[in-house]
Amino acid sequence: MSPSKKPVKSRYKTGKPAKPLAVAVAEPPAAAYATPPATARVFQSGNSQAVRLPKEFRFRSRTVQIFRRGEDIILREKPMTLGELLERIGPMPEDFPDDIPDSPAEPVEDL
């Protein structure tokens, strides 16, 4: 017998070889915020494939990130960059102070 074909010895003195362990792989539990699956229509738009999202899955932004996670295709809103955030905020109001005093740090007690 080759070394890889040796039967597994049982921990118990039954005289029978131990059965190999089976590993069950299951879907992870659904997140608390997950919605039940819905069906969407896939269609051709020019040279691209498109998906018509149901109303409850609409995005707020016009740009999304797309990537694969195993067999799944994930779509999520693209995070806003700092530049986009500052652009969206706009200029500060006229009465915003030019100089804000920097207070000294508060002392921290030893733990």
C-alpha positions in Angstrom: 0.0 0.0 0.0 1.3 3.5 -0.8 1.5 6.0 2.1 -1.4 8.0 0.8 -3.7 4.9 0.6 -3.3 3.8 4.2 -6.7 3.4 6.0 -7.4 5.9 8.7 -7.1 4.3 12.1 -10.1 4.5 14.4 -9.7 6.2 17.7 -12.1 3.6 19.1 -11.2 0.0 19.4 -13.9 -1.3 17.1 -11.5 -2.9 14.6 -13.1 -0.9 11.8 -11.3 1.9 10.1 -12.6 5.4 10.8 -14.7 7.1 8.1 -13.2 10.1 6.5 -14.7 13.4 7.7 -17.1 15.1 5.4 -17.1 18.8 5.3 -20.4 20.5 4.5 -20.2 23.9 2.8 -23.3 26.0 2.9 -24.3 29.5 2.1 -23.5 32.0 4.9 -26.5 33.2 6.8 -28.3 36.1 5.3 -27.3 39.5 6.7 -29.9 41.3 8.9 -30.4 43.9 6.2 -30.7 41.5 3.3 -33.9 41.5 1.3 -35.4 38.4 -0.2 -34.1 37.6 -3.7 -36.0 39.1 -6.6 -35.9 38.4 -10.3 -34.6 40.9 -12.8 -34.7 41.0 -16.6 -31.4 40.8 -18.5 -31.3 42.4 -21.9 -28.8 43.7 -24.6 -28.1 47.4 -24.7 -25.8 48.1 -27.6 -22.7 45.9 -27.1 -23.3 45.6 -23.4 -25.5 43.3 -21.3 -27.8 45.2 -18.9 -30.1 44.3 -16.0 -33.3 46.1 -15.2 -33.3 46.4 -11.5 -36.6 46.2 -9.5 -37.6 49.4 -7.8 -36.5 48.2 -4.3 -32.9 47.8 -5.6 -32.5 51.2 -7.3 -29.3 53.1 -6.7 -29.1 56.8 -5.5 -26.0 57.5 -7.6 -25.3 57.2 -11.3 -22.1 55.2 -10.9 -21.7 51.8 -9.3 -18.8 49.4 -8.6 -19.1 45.9 -10.0 -17.0 42.9 -9.0 -17.2 39.1 -8.6 -17.2 37.3 -5.2 -17.1 33.6 -6.0 -20.0 32.9 -8.3 -21.8 36.1 -7.3 -21.7 39.4 -9.2 -21.9 42.3 -6.7 -23.1 45.8 -7.6 -22.7 48.6 -5.0 -22.7 52.3 -5.1 -19.2 53.8 -5.7 -18.0 55.5 -2.5 -17.6 59.3 -2.8 -14.1 60.7 -2.9 -13.1 63.6 -0.6 -12.9 65.8 -3.7 -16.5 64.9 -4.7 -17.7 65.5 -1.1 -16.1 68.9 -0.9 -17.5 69.8 -4.3 -21.0 68.7 -3.2 -20.7 70.7 0.1 -19.9 73.9 -1.8 -18.3 77.0 -0.5 -18.4 77.9 3.2 -20.9 80.6 4.3 -19.7 84.3 4.4 -19.9 84.4 8.2 -17.7 81.3 8.7 -14.7 82.3 10.9 -11.3 82.6 9.2 -9.4 81.6 12.3 -10.7 79.0 14.7 -8.6 78.7 17.9 -7.0 75.3 18.5 -7.7 74.3 22.1 -5.1 72.4 23.9 -5.6 68.6 24.2 -7.5 67.4 27.3 -5.4 65.4 29.8 -5.9 61.6 29.7 -6.0 59.7 33.0 -3.7 56.7 33.2 -5.6 53.4 33.1 
